[in-house]
Amino acid sequence: MFEVFARSWEITKLSLNVIKKDKELLLFPFFAGLFSIMFLVAMLVPSITISFIEEGVGPEAYGIVEYTVLFLTYLGLSFISTFFNVCVVYTTKIRFEGGNATFGESIKFAVSKIGLIFYWSFIVAIVGLVMRIIEKWAEKADQRDQPGLLNQRSQLVSNYLTSIFGMMWSIITIFVIPAMVYHDLRPKDAIKKSVETLKRTWGESLIRYYGLGLIQFIFIILGIIVLVLLFIIANSLYLGIIVIATLYIFIIMLVFSLANTVFNTALYVYADTGKIPEGYHQEIMSNAFKRRNNR
């Protein structure tokens, strides 16, 4: 466990050093979060409309409207996230190749891939919607056929299975966006490429997926401890402390999300080409996983 943590910490530091060279990288997750919030606020209007529809029509009609709005929400959020992740991967790609992409150049590149971005976002939205439909069907079946304790157990099993599927989907698609950026692959081929790359980077991919999250969690816990101490010590200014704590957590989530994407791109480059990306070194990459020589 300590070895995993130590390597994850080293990877985090190297990834942060890459971010220091391209500080505009921080703008992409910031705008992704900002536009996502704006989109969710905009979607409140049809959501409120649904609440009135629910009172006036049967559950079947309400379900169709609800799932339509839910799909559009998934699609919009996925599109925003994918668009700015493409910007991050492209900027990182140019840095690894010795260049220095500007903010505008990365946005322009993402715009040129708008068709692929929408296609991938559509697939992600469908997967999210299907998982939600399964959850709803399980809830309705439980309420109709299995009252009491059996109902709760069946629902727990359903939630567990959908969680496992969601986790597996997230893992096997972690290299989809790098594959789209580097090779201009359509989503179907990008998923195949992601799975192929994952087979070569299995160990470190999971460390990237969970290990950096562990370090992020530790930073958040440390922030909460400091927050509690400030509440104990301070006699006033509680609102200011809460604002500072919220900003701290937001910054931690933004930076670690970016570091994850940068290292994910580095992993992809090394697995695909065998070259050490700029900012990383041979030891951390070669010890991370064994590349196949019979590719």
N, C-alpha and C positions, 0 to 999 in steps of 0.2 A: 504493500500500500504506500509506504514511504517513497519507494522508487518511482511509482506511478506519479505521486504528487510532485516529487523533485523534477522529473522529466517534464511534467505538465507546466511547472513553474518556469523552467528553462524555455520551453516553447512559447509561453506567454510573453516572457521578456524579449525574445527574438522577434515575435510578431509585433510587439509594441514598438520596437526599434524601426521596423519597416513602416509602421504608421507615422512615426516621427518624421520620416523622410517625405511622406506625402500626407501632410496634415489635413488636406482637403478631403481625405477619406472619411474624416469624422462628420462631414456635412451630409454624406449619403444616408447613414442610418438615422441622423437627426431629421432630415426631410422625409424619410420613409415613415418615421413615427408621427411627424406633424401631419402629413397628408393622410395617414391612416386614421388619425383622430378626426380630422375634418370630414373624411369619408363616412366614418361611423356616425358622426353628428348628422350628416346629410341623410343617412339611412334611418334616422329616428322618425322622420316624417312618415314613410311607408309603414314603419313598425307601429306607430301610433294608429295609423289607419287600420291596420290589421286588428288592433284591439277592438275597434268598432265593428269590423266585419264579423269578428268572433261572436259578438252578441246578437248579430242579425241573421246569420245563416248557419247551416249545419256544419258538423266537424269535418266532413269530407272537403267541402269547398274551402273551409278555413285552412286545412292542411295544404292544399294546392297553393294558395296565396302565401302561406307562411314559408313553404319550402322554396318558392320562387324568390322571395325576398332574401331568404337565407343563402340561396345559391348566388344571387347577385352580390351579397355581402362578402361571401367567400371569394368570389371572382375579383371583386374590387380590391380587397385586402391583399390577395395573392399577387395581383398585377403590380400593385405599388411596391410590395416587398421584393418581387422578382426584378422589377425595373432597376431599383437602386442597388440590389445585390449584383446585377450585371455591371453596373457602374463601378462597384467596389472591385469585382474580379478583373475587369478590364484595366483599371488603374494599377492594381497589383501586378497584373501580367506585364504591363509596360515597365514597371519598376524592376521586375525580375529580369527583364530583357535589357536593362541598363538605361531605359528612357525615363521620362517624367511627364506623364499625361496630366493635362490641366483638368479642372472641374468641368469646363465646357466641352472638352474633347471626349470625356467619359460619358457625359450626357448625350452628346451627339452619337456616340457609338451605340448606346442603349436604344436611342430612337431608331437607328438603322436596323435594330433587331426587334422592332416592335411586334412583328408578326410572330416570331418565335416566343417572345415573352407572353403574348396573349394566349398562344396555343398551350404553353406550359401552365399558365395561370388557370386556363379552362380545365385542364386535367386535374390540377390540384383542387379546384372548386368542386369538381364532380366527386373526387375521392372523399372530400370533407362532407359533402351532402349525403353520399351513400352511407357513410359512417353514422351520420346524424339520423337518417331514416331507419337504419338498423336499430339504433338506440330507442327511437320512438316506437317502432314495432314491438320491440322487446317489452317496453313499458306497458303498451296496450295489451299484449298477450298475457303479461303477468297479472294485470289488474282484472282481466276477464276470466282467466283460468286457474290462477294459483294465488289464492288469498293468503294472508298472514305470512308466516316465516318462509314458506316456499317462494312466495312472491319476492321477498327481500333477497334470498339466496340466488334466485334466477336472475334478478337484476344485477347483482354483484358479479355473477359470471359474465353477463352480457357486457358490463362496463369493463371488466378485466380483459375480455377478448378484444374489444374495440381499442382499448389502450395499447395492448400488445401489437395489434395491427398498425396503429398509428405510429408506434415507436419503430417498428420494422420498416414502414414506409419512409419515415424520416431518415433512417440509417441508409437504406439502399439508394436514396436519391440525393445524398449529400454532395455528390460530384456532378450532378446534372447541370448546374449553372456553369461551372468551369468547362464542362464538355461543350456546352452551347457557345461559350465565348471563344474557346481555343479552336474548336473544329467546326463551328457553325452547324451543329447537329440539330435535327428536329428532335422534339421531346422523346419520341419512342426510341430513337438511336442513342440519345443522350442518357436515357435510363440504362440501356444495355452497357454503355461505356462506363457509367457510374458503378454498376455492379461489377464489371470487369476490373475496374480500378480498386474497388473496395476489397476484392479478393486478394490484391497485392498489399493493401494497406490496412488489413483488418485490425491488427493490434493497435496501431497508432490512431486509426480512425475512431476507434471506440474511446481511446484516451482523449482525443480531441473532442469527441461528442460528450463525454462525461467528465473527464479530468479537468478541463478548463472550466466547466460548469462548477466543479467542486471548489476551485480557487475563487471563482466569482462568488459562490455561496459564502466562503470564508470572509471575503471582503464585506459582504452585506452584513454578516453576523457581527463583524468588528464595528461596522457603522451603527448597528442597533445597540451594541454595548455602550458605545460612546454616547448615543442618543439617550439611553436610560440614565447614564451618569450625569449628563447635562440636565435632565429633568429633575434629578435628585438635588443637584447642586444649585441650579437656578431657581430663584423665587418668582421669576416672571419671564417674559419673552418666550412663552411656550409656542406661540404661533411662529415666531422666527426660527425656533429650533426645528419645528415640524417642516417648515419650508426648506431649510438647509438639508434635513434628512431626506426629503423627497428628491431634491436636486442631486444629492449624493448617490442615491440608489439609481436614479435615472442615468447619471453619468457612468456608473459602474456597469449597468446593463448595456449601454451604448458601446462603451469601449470594449467590453468582453465579446459582445456580438460581432464587432468589427474584427477583433483579434482572431476569433473563430473562423471567420470567412477568409482572412488573410492566410492563416495556416492551412486551412482546407485547400486553398489554391496552391500553396507550396507543396502540399502532399500530392496533389494531382499532377503538378509539373514533374516532380521527382518520379512518380510511378509511371508516368506516360513517356518521359524522355530520358530518365536517369541523370539529368542535370541537377546540380545543387542550386536552388533559387537564391538570388542575391539577398543577403541578410541572414541566411541560415548557414550551417556548416555541415561538413561531411558526417561528423559523429552523430549529431542529433537526427539526421535523416537516415543514415545507414543503419543505425541501431533501432530506428523506429519500426522498421519492417524489412523483410527480405524481398527484394525485387526478383521477379522471375526472369531468368536468363534465356529461357526458351520461348520468348514471345514471338 
